[in-house]
Amino acid sequence: MSDFDRRGAEAKVRFGTLFGHDIVVKEREPKGYRIGEIDIPLRQSRTKAEARALIAAARHGARVPQVLHAGRFALVMERMPGRMLKDTDASPSTYREIGTTLASIHSAGITHGDFTPANVMVHRGRPAVIDFGLAVFSRDPEEQAIDLLLMKRSIGDGMFRHVLTGYQAHERWKAVHERMMSIDQRGRYKLRTEEDE
């Protein structure tokens, strides 16, 4: 089944085909440093939460992998075609659509948790968001602002303004953006203070 394996911090990821369709199998393996009474329910709950987040995001119009099967510790998902955003020279319109996609995710009450160019696939100029392993259900502007800030710090102000234009599709975009600016300023103040010491 597998033609390529990758091991992340949270899971082992295998790529392959099933009935002629490209798939991803993401399996959360036991952690030797955790006792079974903690490890088993934790892996189960994280797998279930990721599946729920992907399904909810898709229902709100976000381009995300379709969940084909959710087991106790593994998800079988559609493999999104394309290349990671970090490996492309994406256009401003692609960045706007990234913002619109994040707006859909946040409107579904989901915070991605790792919204970076490594978790956005681009195919023919169309972005899709992947890896909801750190996603949580939250409408808290502070948590949603962190998603925006991670992308801003990853791509810089020039392209981020296009993301923000697309993000305005989120009904609470102003509150989230203001919170992002506040978090960014706190972080800059902290860095300056540490450098002064």
C-alpha positions as CSV (number, residue, x, y, z in Angstrom):
1,M,0.0,0.0,0.0
2,S,2.6,2.5,1.0
3,D,4.9,4.1,-1.5
4,F,6.4,6.6,0.9
5,D,6.6,7.0,4.7
6,R,7.2,10.1,6.8
7,R,7.3,10.3,10.6
8,G,6.2,13.5,12.3
9,A,6.2,14.4,16.0
10,E,2.6,13.1,16.4
11,A,2.2,10.4,13.8
12,K,3.5,8.2,11.1
13,V,2.3,9.3,7.7
14,R,2.1,6.9,4.7
15,F,1.2,7.7,1.2
16,G,-0.3,5.2,-1.3
17,T,-3.2,4.4,-3.5
18,L,-6.6,2.8,-2.7
19,F,-8.9,1.7,-5.6
20,G,-6.9,4.0,-7.9
21,H,-7.1,7.1,-5.6
22,D,-4.1,8.7,-3.9
23,I,-4.5,8.5,-0.1
24,V,-2.7,9.4,3.1
25,V,-2.8,7.2,6.2
26,K,-1.9,9.0,9.3
27,E,-1.3,6.7,12.3
28,R,-0.7,7.8,15.8
29,E,1.7,5.3,17.3
30,P,2.3,4.5,21.0
31,K,4.7,6.7,22.8
32,G,7.1,4.7,24.9
33,Y,7.4,7.5,27.5
34,R,3.7,7.5,28.2
35,I,1.9,4.8,30.3
36,G,-0.8,3.0,28.4
37,E,-3.6,4.3,30.6
38,I,-2.8,7.8,29.3
39,D,-1.4,7.0,25.9
40,I,-4.3,5.0,24.5
41,P,-7.1,7.5,25.3
42,L,-4.9,10.4,24.2
43,R,-4.2,8.9,20.8
44,Q,-7.8,8.0,20.3
45,S,-9.1,11.4,21.3
46,R,-6.6,13.2,19.1
47,T,-7.4,11.0,16.1
48,K,-11.2,11.6,16.6
49,A,-10.7,15.3,17.1
50,E,-8.7,15.6,13.9
51,A,-11.3,13.7,11.9
52,R,-14.1,15.9,13.4
53,A,-12.2,19.1,12.5
54,L,-11.6,18.0,8.9
55,I,-15.2,17.1,8.4
56,A,-16.5,20.4,10.0
57,A,-14.1,22.5,8.0
58,A,-15.1,20.8,4.7
59,R,-18.8,21.4,5.6
60,H,-18.0,25.1,5.9
61,G,-16.5,25.1,2.4
62,A,-12.8,24.8,3.2
63,R,-10.6,22.8,0.8
64,V,-9.2,20.1,3.1
65,P,-8.6,16.4,2.7
66,Q,-11.7,14.2,2.7
67,V,-11.7,11.7,5.6
68,L,-12.3,8.3,4.0
69,H,-12.1,6.3,7.2
70,A,-11.4,7.1,10.9
71,G,-10.1,4.3,13.1
72,R,-9.0,4.2,16.7
73,F,-5.6,5.6,16.0
74,A,-5.5,6.2,12.3
75,L,-7.1,8.3,9.6
76,V,-7.3,7.4,5.9
77,M,-7.7,10.6,3.9
78,E,-7.7,11.9,0.4
79,R,-4.2,13.0,-0.6
80,M,-4.3,16.6,-1.8
81,P,-2.4,17.1,-5.0
82,G,0.2,19.8,-5.5
83,R,3.2,21.1,-3.6
84,M,3.6,22.7,-0.3
85,L,3.1,26.5,-0.3
86,K,6.6,26.9,1.1
87,D,7.9,25.2,-2.1
88,T,6.0,27.4,-4.6
89,D,6.0,30.9,-6.0
90,A,2.3,31.4,-5.3
91,S,0.4,34.3,-6.8
92,P,-1.5,37.0,-4.8
93,S,-4.8,35.4,-5.8
94,T,-3.6,32.1,-4.2
95,Y,-2.7,33.9,-1.0
96,R,-6.2,35.6,-1.0
97,E,-7.8,32.1,-1.4
98,I,-5.6,30.9,1.5
99,G,-7.2,33.7,3.6
100,T,-10.7,32.7,2.5
101,T,-10.0,29.1,3.4
102,L,-8.8,30.1,6.9
103,A,-12.0,32.2,7.2
104,S,-14.1,29.1,6.4
105,I,-12.1,27.0,9.0
106,H,-12.5,29.7,11.7
107,S,-16.2,30.2,10.8
108,A,-16.6,26.5,11.5
109,G,-15.3,27.2,15.0
110,I,-11.9,25.5,14.4
111,T,-8.4,26.8,15.2
112,H,-5.9,25.0,13.0
113,G,-2.9,25.2,15.5
114,D,-0.1,25.0,12.9
115,F,-1.2,27.2,10.0
116,T,2.1,27.6,8.1
117,P,3.2,27.2,4.5
118,A,4.2,23.6,5.3
119,N,0.5,22.8,5.9
120,V,-0.9,24.4,2.7
121,M,-0.8,22.5,-0.5
122,V,-1.1,24.4,-3.8
123,H,-2.3,22.7,-7.0
124,R,-2.9,24.8,-10.2
125,G,-3.1,27.9,-8.0
126,R,-5.7,26.5,-5.6
127,P,-4.7,26.0,-2.0
128,A,-5.9,23.3,0.4
129,V,-5.1,23.1,4.1
130,I,-3.7,19.9,5.5
131,D,-2.6,18.5,8.9
132,F,-5.3,19.2,11.4
133,G,-3.4,17.3,14.1
134,L,-3.2,20.3,16.4
135,A,-6.7,21.6,15.6
136,V,-9.1,22.5,18.4
137,F,-12.7,23.6,18.3
138,S,-12.6,27.2,19.5
139,R,-14.1,30.5,18.5
140,D,-11.7,32.4,20.8
141,P,-10.3,35.3,18.8
142,E,-7.0,34.9,20.6
143,E,-6.5,31.3,19.4
144,Q,-7.7,32.1,15.9
145,A,-5.4,35.1,15.8
146,I,-2.4,32.8,16.4
147,D,-3.3,31.0,13.1
148,L,-3.1,34.3,11.3
149,L,0.1,35.3,13.1
150,L,1.9,32.0,12.3
151,M,1.2,32.6,8.6
152,K,2.2,36.2,8.7
153,R,5.5,35.4,10.3
154,S,6.1,32.6,7.8
155,I,5.4,34.6,4.6
156,G,6.1,38.2,5.5
157,D,3.9,41.3,5.3
158,G,3.9,41.5,1.5
159,M,2.0,38.4,0.8
160,F,0.2,38.4,4.1
161,R,-1.9,41.4,3.1
162,H,-3.4,39.2,0.4
163,V,-4.2,36.5,3.0
164,L,-5.9,39.2,5.1
165,T,-8.0,40.4,2.2
166,G,-9.3,36.8,1.7
167,Y,-9.7,36.4,5.5
168,Q,-12.2,39.2,5.6
169,A,-14.8,36.6,4.6
170,H,-14.8,35.6,8.3
171,E,-17.6,37.4,10.1
172,R,-15.3,38.2,13.0
173,W,-12.2,39.0,11.0
174,K,-11.7,42.5,12.6
175,A,-11.7,41.1,16.1
176,V,-9.3,38.3,15.2
177,H,-7.0,40.7,13.3
178,E,-6.9,43.2,16.2
179,R,-6.0,40.4,18.5
180,M,-3.3,39.2,16.1
181,M,-1.8,42.7,16.1
182,S,-1.9,42.8,19.9
183,I,-0.2,39.4,20.2
184,D,2.4,40.4,17.6
185,Q,3.2,43.6,19.5
186,R,3.5,41.7,22.8
187,G,5.9,39.3,21.1
188,R,8.0,42.1,19.7
189,Y,8.1,44.0,23.0
190,K,9.2,40.8,24.8
191,L,12.0,40.2,22.2
192,R,13.2,43.8,22.5
193,T,13.2,43.5,26.3
194,E,15.2,40.3,26.3
195,E,17.7,41.8,23.9
196,D,18.1,44.8,26.1
197,E,19.0,42.7,29.2
